[in-house]
């Protein structure tokens, strides 16, 4: 008899303790992703309010400082960057919930794929932030030495 033909071939045998741990993990990742979506909504609302505030109190186009559109674009950029890891964490939680109830191989495959995407995105983001910090320190040092030479 071939394993692929049996109805239980797509099921994974897992201990009850591991299943409880996965269920706890699912609850926490769902909490964090829902909280992340709420904060994402707050960032978007804050960006809209900030843009409205800047537009309402902008008396002329000759005011020095940060342009209104740049502030709104910064909020939109932060919201876009934050969306992807939150979305991957949410999908991980949903697929893990499916796995906990059905123990289906496809569900755990999708869950692991989404948590991999989450960590890859966060890892790339951390690398970019570290590079940005070092670049700003380098630029600050060069700028300071340039100003001292004047």
C-alpha positions in Angstrom: 0.0 0.0 0.0 1.4 3.4 -1.0 1.3 6.1 1.7 0.1 8.8 -0.7 -3.2 7.0 -1.3 -4.3 6.9 2.3 -6.5 9.8 3.6 -4.1 10.4 6.6 -1.0 10.7 4.3 -1.3 14.5 4.4 -1.6 14.6 8.2 1.4 15.2 10.5 1.6 13.2 13.8 2.6 15.7 16.5 2.6 15.4 20.3 -0.1 17.1 22.4 2.6 19.3 24.1 4.0 20.5 20.9 0.4 21.2 19.6 -0.3 23.3 22.7 2.9 25.2 22.2 2.0 25.9 18.6 -1.5 27.0 19.6 0.0 29.4 22.2 2.4 30.7 19.5 -0.5 31.2 17.2 -2.4 33.2 19.8 0.5 35.5 20.4 1.3 36.1 16.8 -2.3 36.8 16.1 -2.3 39.3 18.9 0.9 41.0 17.7 -0.4 41.2 14.1 -3.8 42.6 15.0 -2.0 45.1 17.3 0.3 45.9 14.4 -2.6 46.5 12.0 -4.2 48.9 14.6 -1.0 50.9 15.0 -0.7 50.9 11.2 -4.1 52.5 11.0 -3.1 55.0 13.6 0.0 55.9 11.6 -2.1 56.4 8.5 -4.6 58.6 10.5 -1.8 60.6 12.0 -0.3 61.1 8.5 -3.6 62.4 7.2 -4.1 64.7 10.2 -0.6 66.0 9.9 -1.0 66.7 6.2 -4.4 68.4 6.9 -2.8 70.4 9.7 0.1 71.6 7.5 -2.2 72.4 4.6 -4.7 74.3 6.8 -2.0 76.5 8.5 0.2 77.0 5.5 -0.3 80.7 4.8 2.1 81.0 1.8 4.3 78.7 -0.2 7.5 80.6 0.9 7.6 79.2 4.4 11.0 77.5 5.0 11.0 74.0 6.4 9.8 70.6 5.4 7.3 70.6 2.5 3.8 69.2 3.4 4.0 66.5 0.7 7.3 65.2 2.1 5.8 64.7 5.6 2.8 62.9 4.2 5.1 60.8 2.0 7.2 59.9 5.1 4.1 58.7 6.9 3.0 56.7 3.9 6.5 55.2 3.5 6.5 54.1 7.2 3.0 52.6 6.8 4.0 50.7 3.7 7.2 49.3 5.2 5.4 48.3 8.4 2.5 46.6 6.4 4.5 43.7 5.0 6.0 42.1 8.2 2.6 42.6 10.0 0.8 40.9 7.0 3.3 38.0 7.0 2.9 37.5 10.7 -0.9 37.6 10.4 -0.8 35.0 7.6 1.5 32.8 9.7 -1.0 32.9 12.5 -3.9 32.0 10.2 -2.1 29.1 8.6 -0.9 27.9 12.0 -4.5 28.0 13.3 -5.4 25.8 10.3 -2.6 23.4 11.1 -3.5 23.2 14.8 -7.1 22.2 13.9 -6.4 19.9 10.9 -2.7 18.9 11.2 -2.5 19.2 7.4 1.0 19.4 5.9 -0.1 22.1 3.5 -1.1 24.4 6.3 2.2 24.0 8.2 4.1 24.5 4.9 2.3 27.8 4.3 2.8 28.9 7.9 6.5 28.2 7.8 6.8 30.0 4.4 5.1 33.1 5.9 7.2 33.2 9.0 10.3 32.8 6.8 9.1 35.8 4.8 8.6 37.8 8.0 12.1 37.1 9.3 13.7 37.8 5.9 11.9 41.1 5.7 12.8 42.1 9.2 16.5 41.0 8.6 16.8 43.1 5.4 15.2 46.0 7.3 17.7 45.7 10.1 20.6 45.5 7.6 19.3 48.7 5.9 18.9 50.5 9.2 22.4 49.6 10.4 23.8 50.7 7.0 21.9 53.9 7.4 23.2 54.5 10.9 26.8 54.0 9.8 26.3 56.2 6.8 24.9 59.0 8.9 27.7 58.7 11.4 30.2 58.8 8.5 28.5 61.7 6.9 28.3 63.6 10.2 32.0 63.0 10.8 32.9 64.2 7.3 30.6 67.2 7.6 32.0 68.1 11.0 35.6 68.0 9.7 34.7 70.0 6.7 33.1 72.7 8.9 36.1 72.8 11.2 38.4 73.4 8.2 36.5 76.5 7.2 
